[in-house]
Amino acid sequence: MQPFTRLEAIGCPLPLTGVDTDQLIPARFMKRSRAEGYGGYLLHDLRFGGEGAPIADFPLNQPLYQGAEVLVARRNFGSGSSREAAVYALADFGFRCVVAPSFGDIFASNAVNNGLLPARVSEADGEALLAGLAAQNRIVVDLEACTIVCGNLSVPFDVDPVWRTKLLNGWDDIDLTLSRQAEIAAFTAADAAVRPWMAPRRPE
C-alpha cells in the first residue's frame, strides 16, 4: 500500500448521518469483478435518479468536488454489514480519507487494510469542516500531526495508534508483524530456555 503521511487535496462534504455499507455500494453491484473497479457504483442510489441520470445537487456530482480524495460525513459512517466492497468503492472512486465523528468498526478496519484513513473528529469539528467545504474545496489531512486543515480552520482527529503506524508506513498486517521480528525472536529464545519442552520436535 502507498504510505499516507500528508494529503493536500479536494475535500467533498457529505452531510448525511448513518451512511451504511449498502448505501456505499448496493449489493446488486457486488457480483462484478473487483478488477472492473467499483468506483462507478459508489453511493449509486444517492448519486443517480431512476433513469440513471446524475442528481445534480448531490455533492459527488457537483463540479466543485470532482477529483475529491477526502470525504467528510456525519456520524455512523460505514455502519451495517461487513462488506469490504464498500471500502473498494471509496478507494476505486479516488478517496484516500474519510472524516466522520464515528465509523462502523468493521468498516474502519477494512478501510485501514486498504490504505483508506478513517479520521475520527468531534461532532462539532465535523460540522465546522462540512461548513468550510461548502464554501471552498481544499483540505489538508496530516496523519503525522493528526490534524485536518480547511481554510482557516484546523481540527484534531483520532485514529487507532496501530492503524496509524500501518498507514504511515504503507504496511499490511504481515508487514506490521515483520516489523517486530527482533522482539519475536528474543521472546522465542527466552521462552525456549524457560520451557524447553515446548520446542517443536524434529521427526526421527
C-alpha positions as CSV (number, residue, x, y, z in Angstrom):
1,M,0.0,0.0,0.0
2,Q,1.0,3.6,-0.6
3,P,2.1,5.3,2.7
4,F,-0.2,8.0,4.0
5,T,1.6,10.9,5.6
6,R,0.2,14.3,4.5
7,L,-2.6,14.7,1.9
8,E,-3.5,18.1,0.4
9,A,-6.5,17.5,-1.8
10,I,-10.0,18.4,-2.8
11,G,-12.5,17.6,0.0
12,C,-16.1,16.7,-0.6
13,P,-18.8,17.3,2.1
14,L,-21.5,14.6,2.6
15,P,-23.8,16.0,5.3
16,L,-25.5,12.6,5.9
17,T,-25.8,10.5,9.1
18,G,-25.6,6.8,9.2
19,V,-24.4,6.1,5.6
20,D,-24.2,2.4,5.7
21,T,-22.3,-0.1,3.6
22,D,-25.4,-0.9,1.5
23,Q,-25.7,2.7,0.5
24,L,-21.9,2.9,-0.2
25,I,-22.3,0.1,-2.7
26,P,-25.7,-1.6,-3.2
27,A,-25.5,-5.4,-3.1
28,R,-26.6,-5.9,-6.7
29,F,-23.3,-4.4,-8.0
30,M,-21.1,-6.8,-5.9
31,K,-21.5,-9.6,-8.5
32,R,-19.0,-7.8,-10.7
33,S,-15.3,-8.4,-10.5
34,R,-13.2,-6.0,-8.4
35,A,-10.8,-5.8,-11.4
36,E,-13.5,-3.9,-13.2
37,G,-13.5,-1.2,-10.5
38,Y,-16.3,-0.4,-8.0
39,G,-15.9,3.4,-8.1
40,G,-18.7,4.0,-10.5
41,Y,-21.1,2.4,-8.1
42,L,-20.2,4.4,-5.0
43,L,-23.3,5.8,-3.4
44,H,-25.1,4.8,-6.6
45,D,-28.7,5.1,-5.4
46,L,-28.0,8.5,-3.9
47,R,-25.9,9.8,-6.8
48,F,-28.3,8.8,-9.7
49,G,-32.0,9.1,-10.3
50,G,-34.4,6.4,-11.5
51,E,-33.4,6.8,-15.2
52,G,-29.7,6.6,-14.3
53,A,-29.1,10.4,-14.7
54,P,-26.8,12.0,-12.1
55,I,-28.6,14.0,-9.4
56,A,-27.2,17.5,-10.0
57,D,-27.2,18.7,-6.4
58,F,-25.7,15.6,-4.9
59,P,-22.2,16.6,-3.7
60,L,-20.2,14.0,-5.6
61,N,-21.8,15.1,-8.8
62,Q,-21.0,18.8,-8.3
63,P,-18.1,20.3,-10.4
64,L,-16.5,21.9,-7.3
65,Y,-15.8,18.5,-5.8
66,Q,-14.7,16.5,-8.8
67,G,-11.5,14.6,-8.1
68,A,-12.0,14.7,-4.4
69,E,-9.8,12.5,-2.2
70,V,-11.2,13.3,1.2
71,L,-14.8,12.7,2.1
72,V,-16.3,14.5,5.2
73,A,-19.5,12.9,6.6
74,R,-21.6,12.7,9.8
75,R,-21.6,10.0,12.5
76,N,-22.0,6.3,12.0
77,F,-20.3,6.2,8.6
78,G,-19.9,2.7,7.2
79,S,-22.3,1.1,9.6
80,G,-24.3,-2.1,8.6
81,S,-22.9,-5.2,7.0
82,S,-19.2,-6.0,6.9
83,R,-18.9,-5.9,3.1
84,E,-15.3,-4.9,2.2
85,A,-16.7,-3.8,-1.2
86,A,-17.8,-0.6,0.5
87,V,-14.2,0.3,1.0
88,Y,-13.3,-0.8,-2.5
89,A,-15.9,1.6,-3.9
90,L,-14.5,4.5,-2.0
91,A,-10.9,3.6,-2.9
92,D,-11.7,3.0,-6.6
93,F,-13.5,6.3,-6.7
94,G,-10.3,8.0,-5.6
95,F,-10.8,8.6,-1.9
96,R,-7.9,8.2,0.5
97,C,-9.5,9.5,3.7
98,V,-13.0,9.6,5.2
99,V,-13.6,12.1,8.1
100,A,-16.5,11.5,10.4
101,P,-17.4,11.6,14.1
102,S,-17.8,7.8,14.2
103,F,-17.4,4.7,12.0
104,G,-18.7,1.2,11.8
105,D,-16.0,-0.9,13.5
106,I,-15.5,-3.5,10.7
107,F,-15.7,-0.8,8.0
108,A,-12.9,1.2,9.7
109,S,-10.7,-1.9,10.0
110,N,-11.3,-2.8,6.3
111,A,-10.5,0.8,5.4
112,V,-7.1,0.7,7.0
113,N,-6.3,-2.6,5.4
114,N,-6.9,-1.0,2.0
115,G,-5.0,2.2,2.7
116,L,-8.0,4.4,3.4
117,L,-7.7,6.6,6.5
118,P,-10.8,6.7,8.8
119,A,-10.2,10.0,10.6
120,R,-12.5,10.5,13.7
121,V,-13.4,14.0,14.7
122,S,-15.8,15.5,17.2
123,E,-19.3,16.3,16.0
124,A,-18.7,20.0,16.4
125,D,-15.5,19.8,14.3
126,G,-17.2,17.7,11.7
127,E,-19.9,20.2,11.3
128,A,-17.3,23.0,11.0
129,L,-15.5,21.1,8.3
130,L,-18.7,20.5,6.4
131,A,-19.5,24.2,6.5
132,G,-15.9,25.0,5.4
133,L,-16.2,22.7,2.4
134,A,-19.5,24.2,1.4
135,A,-17.5,27.4,0.6
136,Q,-14.3,26.0,-0.8
137,N,-13.0,22.6,-1.6
138,R,-9.4,22.4,-0.4
139,I,-8.4,20.3,2.7
140,V,-5.2,19.1,4.2
141,V,-5.0,15.9,6.2
142,D,-1.8,15.4,8.2
143,L,-1.5,11.9,9.7
144,E,1.8,12.6,11.4
145,A,0.3,15.6,13.3
146,C,-3.3,14.1,13.3
147,T,-4.7,17.4,12.2
148,I,-7.1,18.5,9.4
149,V,-6.9,22.0,7.9
150,C,-9.7,23.6,5.8
151,G,-9.3,27.3,5.1
152,N,-8.6,29.0,8.5
153,L,-10.0,26.0,10.4
154,S,-7.6,23.4,12.0
155,V,-9.0,20.5,13.9
156,P,-7.5,17.4,15.5
157,F,-8.6,13.9,14.7
158,D,-8.1,10.4,16.3
159,V,-7.1,7.1,14.8
160,D,-6.1,3.9,16.4
161,P,-2.3,4.0,17.1
162,V,-1.6,0.7,15.4
163,W,-3.7,1.7,12.3
164,R,-1.8,5.0,12.2
165,T,1.5,3.1,12.1
166,K,0.3,0.8,9.3
167,L,-0.9,3.8,7.2
168,L,2.1,5.9,7.8
169,N,4.4,3.1,6.6
170,G,2.0,1.6,3.9
171,W,2.1,-1.7,5.9
172,D,-0.4,-4.6,5.9
173,D,-0.7,-7.0,8.8
174,I,2.2,-9.1,7.7
175,D,4.5,-6.1,7.4
176,L,3.4,-5.0,10.9
177,T,4.3,-8.4,12.3
178,L,7.7,-8.4,10.5
179,S,8.5,-5.0,12.0
180,R,8.5,-6.8,15.4
181,Q,10.7,-9.7,14.1
182,A,13.6,-8.9,16.5
183,E,11.2,-8.8,19.5
184,I,9.5,-12.1,18.4
185,A,12.9,-13.8,18.1
186,A,14.0,-12.6,21.5
187,F,10.8,-13.8,23.1
188,T,11.1,-17.2,21.3
189,A,14.7,-17.7,22.6
190,A,13.8,-16.7,26.2
191,D,10.7,-18.9,26.2
192,A,12.7,-21.9,24.9
193,A,15.1,-21.5,27.8
194,V,12.2,-21.5,30.3
195,R,10.0,-24.1,28.6
196,P,12.3,-26.3,26.5
197,W,9.6,-29.0,26.3
198,M,7.5,-26.7,24.2
199,A,10.0,-26.6,21.3
200,P,8.8,-28.5,18.2
201,R,10.4,-31.9,17.8
202,R,12.1,-32.9,14.7
203,P,10.7,-36.1,13.1
204,E,13.0,-39.1,13.8
